[in-house]
Amino acid sequence: MDLDHLLDPVEPPPSSSAVAEKVHHYLVELQAAVGSTGDEFDQQVATHIHHTFRSRWWGLFACYQVAGLPRTNNELETFLRRLKTGQRRITGRKNVHDFIVRYGRFVAFLDHTESQEALLARLYPVSQDDFARERDWLDTIQERAGKHYRFRRQRTIFLEALEARWTDACAIAQAVS
């Protein structure tokens, strides 16, 4: 319960280093308290808690570094449910799996209720280099999804095109050497 309270967000939102420090001190105090007065079962539980937290330490506090990032699985599931519901309302499709696969992590930036002015204000601080890098990554995701789709739906055409590209590459390699 004490760890749960330490990890709960408070106003103003704490920094990841502040929460990590509080959790670290709690784990040290827990080990010391149980080590001196606890029975064998309490020591096993404390050791398990300590080991579990330390093995996940590298990513445990990332949610405090980004404002608005969900801190629990329930908050994350709620966010995804709202995202999928909004996309279903826009497209009228029952399944939005292809939409999520097509755009990957970038769907998190969509808000169908956001005005164009609010969107531009939100994206204004993004540098051109950051935008270009993320756009290249999105293009890579979409290219990969397109290949996967063509391989599943039009396998013969996909493989014939792949063989033609291989033949062309071999011909170019022979001409160069």
ZAMIDREN-122648 format. One record per atom (N, C-alpha, C): z, y, x; atom name. Coordinates in Angstrom, 3 decimals. Layout:
BEGIN
+----------+----------+----------+----+
:       c3 :       c2 :       c1 :  a :
+----------+----------+----------+----+
:        Z :        Y :        X : CA :
...
+----------+----------+----------+----+
***
This chain:
BEGIN
+----------+----------+----------+----+
:       c3 :       c2 :       c1 :  a :
+----------+----------+----------+----+
:    0.000 :   -1.195 :    0.833 :  N :
:    0.000 :    0.000 :    0.000 : CA :
:    0.000 :    1.255 :    0.875 :  C :
:    0.771 :    1.217 :    1.957 :  N :
:    0.825 :    2.382 :    2.829 : CA :
:   -0.528 :    2.649 :    3.473 :  C :
:   -1.217 :    1.577 :    3.885 :  N :
:   -2.552 :    1.756 :    4.471 : CA :
:   -3.528 :    2.300 :    3.438 :  C :
:   -3.412 :    1.839 :    2.220 :  N :
:   -4.278 :    2.330 :    1.153 : CA :
:   -4.098 :    3.834 :    0.977 :  C :
:   -2.865 :    4.297 :    1.006 :  N :
:   -2.596 :    5.732 :    0.872 : CA :
:   -3.117 :    6.514 :    2.072 :  C :
:   -3.053 :    5.929 :    3.256 :  N :
:   -3.566 :    6.611 :    4.442 : CA :
:   -5.089 :    6.770 :    4.382 :  C :
:   -5.757 :    5.778 :    3.797 :  N :
:   -7.223 :    5.806 :    3.735 : CA :
:   -7.755 :    6.579 :    2.540 :  C :
:   -6.896 :    6.902 :    1.566 :  N :
:   -7.334 :    7.671 :    0.403 : CA :
:   -7.708 :    9.085 :    0.813 :  C :
:   -8.802 :    9.604 :    0.262 :  N :
:   -9.144 :   10.990 :    0.587 : CA :
:   -8.154 :   11.955 :   -0.061 :  C :
:   -7.875 :   13.024 :    0.634 :  N :
:   -7.001 :   14.064 :    0.110 : CA :
:   -7.723 :   15.391 :    0.216 :  C :
:   -7.232 :   16.367 :   -0.462 :  N :
:   -7.831 :   17.707 :   -0.398 : CA :
:   -7.059 :   18.562 :    0.574 :  C :
:   -7.639 :   19.234 :    1.506 :  N :
:   -9.039 :   19.149 :    1.884 : CA :
:   -9.330 :   17.813 :    2.552 :  C :
:  -10.588 :   17.369 :    2.538 :  N :
:  -10.912 :   16.061 :    3.118 : CA :
:  -10.527 :   15.994 :    4.600 :  C :
:   -9.872 :   14.916 :    5.006 :  N :
:   -9.445 :   14.805 :    6.401 : CA :
:  -10.620 :   14.455 :    7.311 :  C :
:  -10.452 :   14.726 :    8.585 :  N :
:  -11.479 :   14.327 :    9.547 : CA :
:  -11.291 :   12.849 :    9.873 :  C :
:  -12.336 :   12.236 :   10.401 :  N :
:  -12.249 :   10.815 :   10.731 : CA :
:  -11.233 :   10.578 :   11.844 :  C :
:  -11.150 :   11.500 :   12.796 :  N :
:  -10.189 :   11.320 :   13.889 : CA :
:   -8.748 :   11.428 :   13.385 :  C :
:   -8.497 :   12.308 :   12.412 :  N :
:   -7.139 :   12.445 :   11.864 : CA :
:   -6.727 :   11.171 :   11.122 :  C :
:   -7.629 :   10.626 :   10.329 :  N :
:   -7.307 :    9.395 :    9.593 : CA :
:   -7.142 :    8.244 :   10.575 :  C :
:   -8.007 :    8.157 :   11.580 :  N :
:   -7.903 :    7.088 :   12.576 : CA :
:   -6.576 :    7.154 :   13.310 :  C :
:   -6.132 :    8.362 :   13.627 :  N :
:   -4.857 :    8.518 :   14.323 : CA :
:   -3.688 :    8.081 :   13.446 :  C :
:   -3.727 :    8.459 :   12.157 :  N :
:   -2.657 :    8.054 :   11.243 : CA :
:   -2.607 :    6.534 :   11.094 :  C :
:   -3.778 :    5.909 :   10.943 :  N :
:   -3.828 :    4.453 :   10.794 : CA :
:   -3.357 :    3.778 :   12.087 :  C :
:   -3.768 :    4.305 :   13.228 :  N :
:   -3.331 :    3.743 :   14.511 : CA :
:   -1.807 :    3.769 :   14.614 :  C :
:   -1.198 :    4.913 :   14.317 :  N :
:    0.267 :    5.025 :   14.377 : CA :
:    0.930 :    4.068 :   13.392 :  C :
:    0.360 :    3.926 :   12.210 :  N :
:    0.929 :    3.007 :   11.221 : CA :
:    0.893 :    1.573 :   11.740 :  C :
:   -0.248 :    1.169 :   12.329 :  N :
:   -0.371 :   -0.199 :   12.829 : CA :
:    0.615 :   -0.469 :   13.969 :  C :
:    0.791 :    0.513 :   14.841 :  N :
:    1.756 :    0.364 :   15.940 : CA :
:    3.167 :    0.234 :   15.378 :  C :
:    3.525 :    1.088 :   14.413 :  N :
:    4.856 :    1.030 :   13.799 : CA :
:    5.063 :   -0.283 :   13.046 :  C :
:    4.029 :   -0.765 :   12.376 :  N :
:    4.123 :   -2.028 :   11.643 : CA :
:    4.400 :   -3.180 :   12.610 :  C :
:    3.656 :   -3.229 :   13.694 :  N :
:    3.864 :   -4.299 :   14.681 : CA :
:    5.280 :   -4.231 :   15.260 :  C :
:    5.748 :   -3.019 :   15.563 :  N :
:    7.087 :   -2.867 :   16.135 : CA :
:    8.167 :   -3.263 :   15.129 :  C :
:    8.030 :   -2.814 :   13.880 :  N :
:    9.042 :   -3.114 :   12.854 : CA :
:    9.101 :   -4.604 :   12.552 :  C :
:    7.969 :   -5.221 :   12.402 :  N :
:    7.940 :   -6.649 :   12.072 : CA :
:    8.344 :   -7.487 :   13.285 :  C :
:    7.977 :   -7.014 :   14.466 :  N :
:    8.335 :   -7.752 :   15.675 : CA :
:    9.831 :   -7.827 :   15.911 :  C :
:   10.548 :   -6.787 :   15.492 :  N :
:   11.993 :   -6.779 :   15.738 : CA :
:   12.802 :   -7.379 :   14.598 :  C :
:   12.352 :   -7.233 :   13.353 :  N :
:   13.177 :   -7.682 :   12.223 : CA :
:   12.500 :   -8.698 :   11.315 :  C :
:   11.206 :   -8.933 :   11.475 :  N :
:   10.487 :   -9.799 :   10.538 : CA :
:   10.568 :  -11.268 :   10.887 :  C :
:   10.355 :  -12.103 :    9.888 :  N :
:   10.304 :  -13.536 :   10.124 : CA :
:    8.894 :  -13.915 :   10.581 :  C :
:    8.647 :  -15.183 :   10.775 :  N :
:    7.368 :  -15.646 :   11.317 : CA :
:    6.202 :  -15.311 :   10.386 :  C :
:    6.403 :  -15.469 :    9.074 :  N :
:    5.342 :  -15.163 :    8.122 : CA :
:    4.980 :  -13.677 :    8.155 :  C :
:    5.991 :  -12.807 :    8.186 :  N :
:    5.735 :  -11.364 :    8.269 : CA :
:    4.982 :  -11.016 :    9.540 :  C :
:    5.320 :  -11.666 :   10.635 :  N :
:    4.629 :  -11.417 :   11.889 : CA :
:    3.166 :  -11.857 :   11.810 :  C :
:    2.910 :  -12.981 :   11.146 :  N :
:    1.528 :  -13.443 :   10.971 : CA :
:    0.729 :  -12.458 :   10.124 :  C :
:    1.351 :  -11.962 :    9.059 :  N :
:    0.669 :  -11.002 :    8.189 : CA :
:    0.380 :   -9.713 :    8.950 :  C :
:    1.359 :   -9.201 :    9.677 :  N :
:    1.173 :   -7.970 :   10.442 : CA :
:    0.099 :   -8.149 :   11.512 :  C :
:    0.099 :   -9.283 :   12.174 :  N :
:   -0.927 :   -9.562 :   13.191 : CA :
:   -2.305 :   -9.643 :   12.553 :  C :
:   -2.388 :  -10.269 :   11.386 :  N :
:   -3.669 :  -10.364 :   10.677 : CA :
:   -4.172 :   -8.972 :   10.278 :  C :
:   -3.307 :   -8.143 :    9.740 :  N :
:   -3.688 :   -6.776 :    9.359 : CA :
:   -4.158 :   -6.004 :   10.591 :  C :
:   -3.394 :   -6.104 :   11.655 :  N :
:   -3.746 :   -5.396 :   12.892 : CA :
:   -5.106 :   -5.863 :   13.411 :  C :
:   -5.308 :   -7.166 :   13.464 :  N :
:   -6.573 :   -7.717 :   13.965 : CA :
:   -7.742 :   -7.311 :   13.058 :  C :
:   -7.538 :   -7.364 :   11.746 :  N :
:   -8.599 :   -7.009 :   10.802 : CA :
:   -9.020 :   -5.555 :   10.975 :  C :
:   -8.061 :   -4.666 :   11.066 :  N :
:   -8.391 :   -3.249 :   11.226 : CA :
:   -9.045 :   -2.986 :   12.576 :  C :
:   -8.526 :   -3.571 :   13.633 :  N :
:   -9.079 :   -3.325 :   14.973 : CA :
:  -10.491 :   -3.886 :   15.108 :  C :
:  -10.788 :   -4.995 :   14.454 :  N :
:  -12.134 :   -5.563 :   14.563 : CA :
:  -13.168 :   -4.744 :   13.794 :  C :
:  -12.715 :   -3.933 :   12.836 :  N :
:  -13.629 :   -3.089 :   12.062 : CA :
:  -13.481 :   -1.608 :   12.420 :  C :
:  -12.750 :   -1.316 :   13.452 :  N :
:  -12.397 :    0.061 :   13.796 : CA :
:  -13.616 :    0.934 :   14.021 :  C :
:  -14.676 :    0.396 :   14.643 :  N :
:  -15.857 :    1.181 :   15.018 : CA :
:  -16.520 :    1.849 :   13.820 :  C :
:  -16.478 :    1.265 :   12.650 :  N :
:  -17.154 :    1.849 :   11.497 : CA :
:  -16.243 :    2.179 :   10.334 :  C :
:  -14.963 :    2.009 :   10.544 :  N :
:  -14.003 :    2.152 :    9.450 : CA :
:  -13.847 :    3.586 :    8.968 :  C :
:  -14.046 :    4.556 :    9.840 :  N :
:  -13.757 :    5.941 :    9.488 : CA :
:  -15.010 :    6.798 :    9.377 :  C :
:  -16.176 :    6.176 :    9.360 :  N :
:  -17.438 :    6.923 :    9.291 : CA :
:  -17.566 :    7.705 :    7.988 :  C :
:  -16.960 :    7.214 :    6.930 :  N :
:  -17.087 :    7.878 :    5.636 : CA :
:  -16.439 :    9.262 :    5.628 :  C :
:  -15.539 :    9.519 :    6.560 :  N :
:  -14.889 :   10.820 :    6.613 : CA :
:  -15.714 :   11.840 :    7.384 :  C :
:  -16.754 :   11.384 :    8.104 :  N :
:  -17.577 :   12.287 :    8.902 : CA :
:  -18.645 :   12.981 :    8.075 :  C :
:  -19.040 :   12.374 :    6.956 :  N :
:  -20.106 :   12.916 :    6.119 : CA :
:  -19.520 :   13.276 :    4.766 :  C :
:  -19.638 :   14.537 :    4.406 :  N :
:  -19.106 :   14.983 :    3.114 : CA :
:  -19.857 :   14.300 :    1.977 :  C :
:  -19.130 :   13.799 :    0.998 :  N :
:  -19.741 :   13.187 :   -0.169 : CA :
:  -20.089 :   11.720 :   -0.011 :  C :
:  -19.882 :   11.146 :    1.165 :  N :
:  -20.179 :    9.736 :    1.378 : CA :
:  -19.103 :    8.899 :    0.693 :  C :
:  -19.508 :    7.913 :   -0.118 :  N :
:  -18.504 :    7.088 :   -0.810 : CA :
:  -17.582 :    6.382 :    0.175 :  C :
:  -16.289 :    6.356 :   -0.146 :  N :
:  -15.299 :    5.768 :    0.751 : CA :
:  -14.944 :    4.334 :    0.397 :  C :
:  -15.249 :    3.918 :   -0.825 :  N :
:  -14.926 :    2.558 :   -1.236 : CA :
:  -16.167 :    1.890 :   -1.805 :  C :
:  -16.102 :    0.566 :   -1.922 :  N :
:  -17.223 :   -0.175 :   -2.509 : CA :
:  -17.445 :    0.233 :   -3.957 :  C :
:  -16.356 :    0.493 :   -4.692 :  N :
:  -16.503 :    0.892 :   -6.087 : CA :
:  -17.244 :    2.219 :   -6.203 :  C :
:  -16.904 :    3.179 :   -5.324 :  N :
:  -17.603 :    4.464 :   -5.354 : CA :
:  -19.068 :    4.288 :   -4.982 :  C :
:  -19.343 :    3.415 :   -4.020 :  N :
:  -20.717 :    3.163 :   -3.604 : CA :
:  -21.507 :    2.498 :   -4.718 :  C :
:  -20.924 :    1.512 :   -5.380 :  N :
:  -21.598 :    0.843 :   -6.495 : CA :
:  -21.858 :    1.813 :   -7.642 :  C :
:  -20.907 :    2.701 :   -7.919 :  N :
:  -21.092 :    3.705 :   -8.960 : CA :
:  -22.248 :    4.633 :   -8.607 :  C :
:  -22.305 :    5.058 :   -7.356 :  N :
:  -23.394 :    5.923 :   -6.896 : CA :
:  -24.748 :    5.218 :   -7.063 :  C :
:  -24.837 :    3.968 :   -6.634 :  N :
:  -26.100 :    3.228 :   -6.759 : CA :
:  -26.474 :    2.990 :   -8.215 :  C :
:  -25.496 :    2.726 :   -9.055 :  N :
:  -25.770 :    2.519 :  -10.475 : CA :
:  -26.343 :    3.791 :  -11.103 :  C :
:  -25.759 :    4.954 :  -10.751 :  N :
:  -26.287 :    6.224 :  -11.266 : CA :
:  -27.712 :    6.464 :  -10.766 :  C :
:  -27.952 :    6.139 :   -9.511 :  N :
:  -29.276 :    6.311 :   -8.926 : CA :
:  -30.303 :    5.439 :   -9.640 :  C :
:  -29.973 :    4.177 :   -9.848 :  N :
:  -30.893 :    3.255 :  -10.524 : CA :
:  -31.112 :    3.653 :  -11.974 :  C :
:  -30.063 :    4.075 :  -12.649 :  N :
:  -30.200 :    4.503 :  -14.048 : CA :
:  -31.115 :    5.705 :  -14.154 :  C :
:  -30.944 :    6.671 :  -13.263 :  N :
:  -31.817 :    7.847 :  -13.262 : CA :
:  -33.269 :    7.471 :  -13.020 :  C :
:  -33.495 :    6.549 :  -12.099 :  N :
:  -34.869 :    6.131 :  -11.813 : CA :
:  -35.461 :    5.358 :  -12.984 :  C :
:  -34.661 :    4.546 :  -13.660 :  N :
:  -35.145 :    3.836 :  -14.852 : CA :
:  -35.549 :    4.820 :  -15.941 :  C :
:  -34.769 :    5.875 :  -16.113 :  N :
:  -35.102 :    6.887 :  -17.124 : CA :
:  -36.397 :    7.609 :  -16.775 :  C :
:  -36.614 :    7.866 :  -15.500 :  N :
:  -37.826 :    8.571 :  -15.079 : CA :
:  -39.059 :    7.700 :  -15.268 :  C :
:  -38.989 :    6.452 :  -14.785 :  N :
:  -40.178 :    5.588 :  -14.784 : CA :
:  -40.325 :    4.756 :  -16.042 :  C :
:  -39.247 :    4.492 :  -16.733 :  N :
:  -39.303 :    3.627 :  -17.902 : CA :
:  -39.314 :    2.156 :  -17.544 :  C :
:  -39.236 :    1.827 :  -16.278 :  N :
:  -39.235 :    0.431 :  -15.850 : CA :
:  -37.818 :   -0.123 :  -15.886 :  C :
:  -37.743 :   -1.401 :  -16.197 :  N :
:  -36.444 :   -2.047 :  -16.260 : CA :
:  -35.896 :   -2.329 :  -14.864 :  C :
:  -36.782 :   -2.680 :  -13.938 :  N :
:  -36.368 :   -3.043 :  -12.590 : CA :
:  -36.785 :   -1.957 :  -11.610 :  C :
:  -35.858 :   -1.490 :  -10.807 :  N :
:  -36.162 :   -0.452 :   -9.822 : CA :
:  -36.053 :   -0.986 :   -8.395 :  C :
:  -36.072 :   -2.306 :   -8.257 :  N :
:  -35.956 :   -2.915 :   -6.932 : CA :
:  -37.078 :   -2.454 :   -6.004 :  C :
:  -38.319 :   -2.443 :   -6.502 :  N :
:  -39.447 :   -2.026 :   -5.660 : CA :
:  -39.300 :   -0.583 :   -5.194 :  C :
:  -38.755 :    0.270 :   -6.055 :  N :
:  -38.524 :    1.667 :   -5.683 : CA :
:  -37.545 :    1.762 :   -4.518 :  C :
:  -36.479 :    0.990 :   -4.583 :  N :
:  -35.465 :    1.027 :   -3.536 : CA :
:  -36.014 :    0.429 :   -2.244 :  C :
:  -36.782 :   -0.655 :   -2.343 :  N :
:  -37.372 :   -1.243 :   -1.147 : CA :
:  -38.384 :   -0.276 :   -0.532 :  C :
:  -39.162 :    0.399 :   -1.377 :  N :
:  -40.199 :    1.303 :   -0.888 : CA :
:  -39.620 :    2.479 :   -0.121 :  C :
:  -38.532 :    3.065 :   -0.608 :  N :
:  -37.993 :    4.262 :    0.018 : CA :
:  -36.741 :    4.022 :    0.862 :  C :
:  -36.200 :    2.813 :    0.825 :  N :
:  -35.067 :    2.477 :    1.685 : CA :
:  -33.888 :    3.411 :    1.510 :  C :
:  -33.305 :    3.790 :    2.629 :  N :
:  -32.097 :    4.612 :    2.600 : CA :
:  -32.352 :    6.009 :    2.074 :  C :
:  -33.618 :    6.414 :    1.977 :  N :
:  -33.944 :    7.763 :    1.553 : CA :
:  -33.723 :    7.988 :    0.048 :  C :
:  -33.562 :    6.920 :   -0.717 :  N :
:  -33.297 :    7.098 :   -2.146 : CA :
:  -31.963 :    7.786 :   -2.377 :  C :
:  -31.075 :    7.716 :   -1.391 :  N :
:  -29.761 :    8.352 :   -1.537 : CA :
:  -29.878 :    9.871 :   -1.615 :  C :
:  -30.995 :   10.429 :   -1.151 :  N :
:  -31.164 :   11.872 :   -1.156 : CA :
:  -31.798 :   12.387 :   -2.441 :  C :
:  -32.212 :   11.473 :   -3.316 :  N :
:  -32.841 :   11.882 :   -4.570 : CA :
:  -31.789 :   12.177 :   -5.622 :  C :
:  -32.039 :   13.217 :   -6.371 :  N :
:  -31.191 :   13.542 :   -7.513 : CA :
:  -32.117 :   14.072 :   -8.595 :  C :
:  -32.365 :   13.266 :   -9.607 :  N :
:  -33.339 :   13.637 :  -10.630 : CA :
:  -32.885 :   14.829 :  -11.469 :  C :
:  -31.615 :   15.187 :  -11.406 :  N :
:  -31.134 :   16.333 :  -12.176 : CA :
:  -31.157 :   17.625 :  -11.368 :  C :
:  -31.466 :   17.535 :  -10.080 :  N :
:  -31.420 :   18.697 :   -9.204 : CA :
:  -32.671 :   19.565 :   -9.387 :  C :
:  -32.470 :   20.870 :   -9.450 :  N :
:  -33.602 :   21.794 :   -9.583 : CA :
:  -34.313 :   21.927 :   -8.241 :  C :
:  -35.536 :   22.429 :   -8.296 :  N :
:  -36.296 :   22.610 :   -7.061 : CA :
:  -35.614 :   23.616 :   -6.137 :  C :
:  -35.035 :   24.663 :   -6.712 :  N :
:  -34.343 :   25.659 :   -5.905 : CA :
:  -33.130 :   25.043 :   -5.187 :  C :
:  -32.384 :   24.220 :   -5.907 :  N :
:  -31.218 :   23.569 :   -5.303 : CA :
:  -31.652 :   22.591 :   -4.210 :  C :
:  -32.745 :   21.881 :   -4.444 :  N :
:  -33.271 :   20.966 :   -3.439 : CA :
:  -33.671 :   21.720 :   -2.170 :  C :
:  -34.390 :   22.833 :   -2.335 :  N :
:  -34.799 :   23.620 :   -1.174 : CA :
:  -33.596 :   24.187 :   -0.432 :  C :
:  -32.574 :   24.618 :   -1.163 :  N :
:  -31.360 :   25.134 :   -0.521 : CA :
:  -30.649 :   24.025 :    0.258 :  C :
:  -30.666 :   22.824 :   -0.291 :  N :
:  -30.006 :   21.697 :    0.373 : CA :
:  -30.767 :   21.263 :    1.623 :  C :
:  -32.086 :   21.344 :    1.582 :  N :
:  -32.890 :   20.888 :    2.711 : CA :
:  -33.198 :   21.978 :    3.732 :  C :
:  -32.889 :   23.231 :    3.422 :  N :
:  -33.197 :   24.338 :    4.315 : CA :
:  -32.596 :   24.172 :    5.714 :  C :
:  -31.333 :   23.705 :    5.850 :  N :
:  -30.747 :   23.587 :    7.195 : CA :
:  -31.361 :   22.477 :    8.061 :  C :
:  -32.179 :   21.604 :    7.498 :  N :
:  -32.756 :   20.493 :    8.258 : CA :
:  -33.835 :   21.033 :    9.191 :  C :
:  -33.722 :   20.686 :   10.466 :  N :
:  -34.717 :   21.167 :   11.429 : CA :
:  -36.034 :   20.424 :   11.250 :  C :
:  -37.104 :   21.034 :   11.743 :  N :
:  -38.434 :   20.433 :   11.633 : CA :
:  -38.505 :   19.120 :   12.420 :  C :
:  -37.854 :   19.076 :   13.579 :  N :
:  -37.854 :   17.848 :   14.388 : CA :
:  -37.134 :   16.709 :   13.668 :  C :
:  -35.976 :   17.016 :   13.055 :  N :
:  -35.253 :   15.991 :   12.304 : CA :
:  -36.079 :   15.499 :   11.128 :  C :
:  -36.738 :   16.447 :   10.440 :  N :
:  -37.583 :   16.061 :    9.308 : CA :
:  -38.720 :   15.152 :    9.775 :  C :
:  -39.393 :   15.520 :   10.870 :  N :
:  -40.521 :   14.727 :   11.370 : CA :
:  -40.065 :   13.326 :   11.776 :  C :
:  -38.908 :   13.235 :   12.416 :  N :
:  -38.387 :   11.933 :   12.831 : CA :
:  -38.079 :   11.056 :   11.614 :  C :
:  -37.429 :   11.625 :   10.629 :  N :
:  -37.096 :   10.852 :    9.425 : CA :
:  -38.348 :   10.512 :    8.621 :  C :
:  -39.324 :   11.414 :    8.605 :  N :
:  -40.576 :   11.135 :    7.904 : CA :
:  -41.320 :    9.976 :    8.573 :  C :
:  -41.319 :    9.941 :    9.911 :  N :
:  -41.929 :    8.817 :   10.628 : CA :
:  -41.228 :    7.507 :   10.275 :  C :
:  -39.901 :    7.555 :   10.176 :  N :
:  -39.149 :    6.350 :    9.809 : CA :
:  -39.493 :    5.913 :    8.385 :  C :
:  -39.625 :    6.857 :    7.467 :  N :
:  -40.016 :    6.531 :    6.100 : CA :
:  -41.412 :    5.917 :    6.078 :  C :
:  -42.333 :    6.469 :    6.861 :  N :
:  -43.682 :    5.900 :    6.936 : CA :
:  -43.634 :    4.459 :    7.443 :  C :
:  -42.769 :    4.200 :    8.413 :  N :
:  -42.621 :    2.837 :    8.940 : CA :
:  -42.106 :    1.895 :    7.859 :  C :
:  -41.114 :    2.351 :    7.115 :  N :
:  -40.568 :    1.531 :    6.025 : CA :
:  -41.644 :    1.233 :    4.996 :  C :
:  -42.399 :    2.248 :    4.607 :  N :
:  -43.424 :    2.060 :    3.592 : CA :
:  -44.558 :    1.168 :    4.086 :  C :
:  -44.918 :    1.297 :    5.354 :  N :
:  -45.962 :    0.430 :    5.913 : CA :
:  -45.507 :   -1.025 :    5.911 :  C :
:  -44.262 :   -1.249 :    6.305 :  N :
:  -43.711 :   -2.605 :    6.315 : CA :
:  -43.657 :   -3.181 :    4.897 :  C :
:  -43.226 :   -2.370 :    3.945 :  N :
:  -43.159 :   -2.843 :    2.554 : CA :
:  -44.553 :   -3.132 :    2.012 :  C :
:  -45.522 :   -2.293 :    2.392 :  N :
:  -46.903 :   -2.532 :    1.950 : CA :
:  -47.461 :   -3.828 :    2.502 :  C :
:  -47.186 :   -4.110 :    3.769 :  N :
:  -47.642 :   -5.369 :    4.367 : CA :
:  -46.983 :   -6.562 :    3.683 :  C :
:  -45.708 :   -6.436 :    3.440 :  N :
:  -44.982 :   -7.511 :    2.753 : CA :
:  -45.582 :   -7.754 :    1.370 :  C :
:  -45.854 :   -6.676 :    0.643 :  N :
:  -46.429 :   -6.798 :   -0.699 : CA :
:  -47.798 :   -7.477 :   -0.645 :  C :
:  -48.663 :   -6.999 :    0.274 :  N :
:  -50.005 :   -7.581 :    0.370 : CA :
:  -49.942 :   -9.042 :    0.792 :  C :
:  -49.021 :   -9.380 :    1.687 :  N :
:  -48.893 :  -10.769 :    2.118 : CA :
:  -48.455 :  -11.664 :    0.958 :  C :
:  -47.557 :  -11.173 :    0.116 :  N :
:  -47.091 :  -11.979 :   -1.016 : CA :
:  -48.117 :  -12.064 :   -2.126 :  C :
:  -48.803 :  -10.947 :   -2.414 :  N :
:  -49.688 :  -10.890 :   -3.575 : CA :
:  -51.153 :  -11.214 :   -3.252 :  C :
:  -51.600 :  -10.840 :   -2.057 :  N :
:  -53.008 :  -11.034 :   -1.689 : CA :
:  -53.072 :  -11.679 :   -0.311 :  C :
:  -52.478 :  -12.844 :   -0.197 :  N :
:  -52.318 :  -13.487 :    1.103 : CA :
:  -53.645 :  -13.745 :    1.805 :  C :
:  -54.631 :  -14.246 :    1.103 :  N :
:  -55.914 :  -14.571 :    1.730 : CA :
:  -56.570 :  -13.318 :    2.301 :  C :
:  -56.625 :  -12.257 :    1.526 :  N :
:  -57.231 :  -11.005 :    1.994 : CA :
:  -56.444 :  -10.447 :    3.175 :  C :
:  -55.125 :  -10.504 :    3.099 :  N :
:  -54.291 :  -10.005 :    4.183 : CA :
:  -54.550 :  -10.777 :    5.470 :  C :
:  -54.591 :  -12.111 :    5.393 :  N :
:  -54.796 :  -12.925 :    6.587 : CA :
:  -56.207 :  -12.755 :    7.149 :  C :
:  -57.217 :  -12.605 :    6.270 :  N :
:  -58.582 :  -12.369 :    6.762 : CA :
:  -58.669 :  -11.040 :    7.506 :  C :
:  -58.006 :  -10.018 :    6.993 :  N :
:  -58.000 :   -8.714 :    7.669 : CA :
:  -57.270 :   -8.813 :    9.003 :  C :
:  -56.207 :   -9.568 :    9.045 :  N :
:  -55.457 :   -9.755 :   10.284 : CA :
:  -56.299 :  -10.497 :   11.323 :  C :
:  -57.020 :  -11.534 :   10.874 :  N :
:  -57.903 :  -12.264 :   11.789 : CA :
:  -59.024 :  -11.374 :   12.302 :  C :
:  -59.561 :  -10.510 :   11.447 :  N :
:  -60.623 :   -9.593 :   11.870 : CA :
:  -60.096 :   -8.610 :   12.914 :  C :
:  -58.898 :   -8.100 :   12.697 :  N :
:  -58.296 :   -7.198 :   13.688 : CA :
:  -58.065 :   -7.921 :   15.016 :  C :
:  -57.645 :   -9.175 :   14.958 :  N :
:  -57.414 :   -9.949 :   16.170 : CA :
:  -58.732 :  -10.184 :   16.914 :  C :
:  -59.783 :  -10.513 :   16.190 :  N :
:  -61.095 :  -10.720 :   16.794 : CA :
:  -61.585 :   -9.445 :   17.465 :  C :
:  -61.427 :   -8.313 :   16.779 :  N :
:  -61.825 :   -7.025 :   17.361 : CA :
:  -61.023 :   -6.717 :   18.621 :  C :
:  -59.733 :   -6.976 :   18.593 :  N :
:  -58.883 :   -6.715 :   19.755 : CA :
:  -59.283 :   -7.595 :   20.932 :  C :
:  -59.611 :   -8.861 :   20.649 :  N :
:  -60.052 :   -9.765 :   21.724 : CA :
:  -61.378 :   -9.298 :   22.313 :  C :
:  -62.293 :   -8.856 :   21.460 :  N :
:  -63.595 :   -8.353 :   21.946 : CA :
:  -63.418 :   -7.116 :   22.819 :  C :
:  -62.531 :   -6.220 :   22.427 :  N :
:  -62.279 :   -5.001 :   23.217 : CA :
:  -61.647 :   -5.386 :   24.555 :  C :
:  -60.707 :   -6.336 :   24.553 :  N :
:  -60.037 :   -6.779 :   25.788 : CA :
:  -61.047 :   -7.410 :   26.742 :  C :
:  -62.002 :   -8.179 :   26.209 :  N :
:  -63.022 :   -8.789 :   27.065 : CA :
:  -63.963 :   -7.754 :   27.629 :  C :
:  -64.307 :   -6.742 :   26.841 :  N :
:  -65.211 :   -5.696 :   27.301 : CA :
:  -64.559 :   -4.866 :   28.403 :  C :
:  -63.262 :   -4.644 :   28.318 :  N :
:  -62.562 :   -3.837 :   29.315 : CA :
:  -62.423 :   -4.607 :   30.625 :  C :
:  -62.197 :   -5.911 :   30.552 :  N :
:  -61.973 :   -6.690 :   31.775 : CA :
:  -63.230 :   -7.246 :   32.326 :  C :
+----------+----------+----------+----+
***
